[in-house]
Amino acid sequence: MPINMTNFVGPNEVTSWYDQLIEQINATQNPTVGYAVFGNTASIVLPAPQMCTGRNISYINMLGTLTANATLTTDTAANIITLLQGLFGPNVTTVGTTWSMRISNASAGAFSWTLAGGTGVTVNSMGGDAGSLAIAQNTWRDFLVSIQSATTVLIVSMGTGTVS
């Protein structure tokens, strides 16, 4: 979306121009909803940029044909927090930042992905324990991701459903 600079004459136009600029930055660098696709067929580390693709929700679709159960390990808390500071600015606190992340397993193989936390990342079920964090074939699992401190991230499984 190009920014309209024609007929720029006063403070009202400055506000309009500024609003257009912020809207364009938000739309291109930090959309409300983000989407990432992986074709991996074995355990991998989920990079921070793909975990944080959207301000409100990040959709991650695992498409590779699994031949055995696999682990999807998050990036480190340090990498996740550094990425957010790059998006929000170094002087903006990231503590308390929260977003949703949905991971879908659309694999042709009848196996599960299990989410595990990288260094500084804790992954739990709603009950506060590790519980079942598996994402079976043709299902999705929703997670709430929250920055707990300058060095820790908490990811809580909120529920699961069927891919249709």
C-alpha positions as CSV (number, residue, x, y, z in Angstrom):
1,M,0.0,0.0,0.0
2,P,1.7,3.2,-1.1
3,I,1.6,6.2,1.3
4,N,-0.3,9.1,-0.1
5,M,1.8,12.3,0.2
6,T,-0.2,14.4,-2.2
7,N,-1.6,17.7,-1.0
8,F,0.4,17.6,2.2
9,V,-0.3,20.9,3.8
10,G,-0.9,20.8,7.6
11,P,-1.1,19.0,10.9
12,N,-4.1,16.9,9.9
13,E,-2.3,15.6,6.9
14,V,0.7,14.7,9.1
15,T,-1.5,12.6,11.3
16,S,-3.1,11.0,8.3
17,W,0.4,10.3,6.8
18,Y,1.6,8.9,10.1
19,D,-1.4,6.6,10.4
20,Q,-0.9,5.3,6.9
21,L,2.8,4.6,7.7
22,I,2.0,2.7,10.9
23,E,-0.7,0.7,9.1
24,Q,1.8,-0.2,6.4
25,I,4.5,-1.2,8.9
26,N,2.0,-3.4,10.9
27,A,0.6,-5.0,7.8
28,T,4.0,-6.0,6.4
29,Q,6.2,-6.6,9.4
30,N,3.9,-7.8,12.1
31,P,0.5,-9.0,10.8
32,T,-2.3,-10.0,13.1
33,V,-2.2,-13.6,11.8
34,G,0.8,-15.4,10.6
35,Y,1.3,-18.7,8.8
36,A,4.3,-21.0,8.5
37,V,4.6,-24.4,6.7
38,F,7.2,-27.1,7.3
39,G,7.8,-30.2,5.2
40,N,10.1,-31.9,7.7
41,T,9.9,-35.6,8.1
42,A,11.8,-35.9,11.4
43,S,12.4,-34.0,14.6
44,I,13.3,-30.3,14.2
45,V,13.8,-27.0,16.1
46,L,10.9,-24.6,15.5
47,P,12.7,-21.2,14.8
48,A,11.6,-18.1,16.7
49,P,10.5,-16.2,13.5
50,Q,8.0,-19.0,12.7
51,M,6.7,-19.1,16.3
52,C,6.1,-15.3,16.2
53,T,4.6,-14.9,12.7
54,G,1.5,-13.0,13.9
55,R,0.7,-10.5,16.7
56,N,-2.3,-12.4,17.8
57,I,-2.0,-15.9,16.4
58,S,0.6,-17.9,14.6
59,Y,-0.4,-20.9,12.5
60,I,2.2,-23.6,12.0
61,N,1.4,-26.5,9.6
62,M,3.5,-29.6,9.6
63,L,3.1,-31.2,6.2
64,G,6.1,-33.6,6.0
65,T,5.3,-37.4,5.9
66,L,6.4,-38.7,9.2
67,T,7.7,-42.3,9.4
68,A,7.9,-42.3,13.2
69,N,6.8,-40.0,16.1
70,A,8.9,-36.8,16.1
71,T,9.7,-33.9,18.4
72,L,9.1,-30.3,17.5
73,T,11.4,-28.4,19.9
74,T,10.9,-24.6,20.3
75,D,13.7,-22.2,19.8
76,T,15.4,-20.9,22.9
77,A,13.7,-18.3,25.1
78,A,16.6,-16.0,24.4
79,N,16.0,-16.2,20.7
80,I,12.3,-15.7,21.0
81,I,12.7,-12.6,23.3
82,T,15.4,-11.1,21.1
83,L,13.1,-11.4,18.1
84,L,10.3,-9.7,19.9
85,Q,12.6,-6.9,21.0
86,G,13.6,-6.4,17.4
87,L,9.9,-6.1,16.5
88,F,8.8,-3.9,19.4
89,G,12.1,-2.0,20.0
90,P,14.9,-2.6,22.5
91,N,13.4,-0.3,25.2
92,V,10.0,-1.9,25.2
93,T,9.5,-4.7,27.7
94,T,8.4,-8.0,26.3
95,V,7.5,-9.5,29.7
96,G,3.8,-10.2,29.6
97,T,3.6,-10.4,25.8
98,T,1.2,-13.2,24.9
99,W,-0.1,-14.7,21.7
100,S,-1.7,-17.9,20.4
101,M,0.0,-20.6,18.3
102,R,-1.8,-23.4,16.5
103,I,0.2,-26.3,15.3
104,S,-1.4,-28.6,12.8
105,N,-0.2,-32.1,11.8
106,A,-1.3,-32.6,8.2
107,S,1.3,-35.4,7.6
108,A,0.4,-38.3,5.4
109,G,2.2,-40.5,7.9
110,A,0.1,-41.8,10.9
111,F,2.5,-40.4,13.5
112,S,2.5,-37.6,16.0
113,W,4.6,-34.4,16.6
114,T,5.2,-33.6,20.2
115,L,6.0,-30.0,21.3
116,A,9.0,-29.6,23.6
117,G,10.6,-26.5,25.1
118,G,14.1,-25.3,24.1
119,T,16.4,-23.8,26.7
120,G,14.4,-21.4,28.9
121,V,11.0,-22.5,27.4
122,T,8.6,-24.5,29.5
123,V,5.8,-26.4,27.8
124,N,2.8,-27.5,29.8
125,S,-0.8,-28.6,29.4
126,M,-3.6,-26.6,31.0
127,G,-3.3,-28.5,34.2
128,G,0.2,-27.1,34.7
129,D,2.0,-30.4,34.0
130,A,3.7,-31.8,30.9
131,G,0.6,-33.9,30.1
132,S,0.0,-34.9,26.5
133,L,1.6,-32.4,24.2
134,A,1.3,-34.7,21.2
135,I,-0.3,-33.5,17.9
136,A,-1.6,-36.6,16.2
137,Q,-2.0,-37.0,12.4
138,N,-4.9,-34.8,11.1
139,T,-5.2,-32.8,14.4
140,W,-4.2,-29.4,15.6
141,R,-3.3,-28.2,19.1
142,D,-3.6,-24.6,20.3
143,F,-1.0,-23.1,22.6
144,L,-0.8,-19.9,24.6
145,V,2.7,-18.5,24.4
146,S,3.7,-16.0,27.2
147,I,6.9,-14.2,28.0
148,Q,7.3,-14.7,31.7
149,S,10.6,-12.9,32.4
150,A,13.6,-11.5,30.5
151,T,14.8,-15.1,30.2
152,T,11.8,-17.4,30.3
153,V,8.9,-18.3,28.0
154,L,5.9,-20.4,29.1
155,I,3.8,-22.3,26.5
156,V,0.5,-23.8,27.6
157,S,-1.5,-26.3,25.6
158,M,-5.1,-25.0,25.5
159,G,-6.9,-27.7,23.5
160,T,-6.9,-29.8,20.4
161,G,-9.2,-30.6,17.5
162,T,-9.4,-32.3,14.1
163,V,-8.1,-30.9,10.9
164,S,-10.8,-30.8,8.3
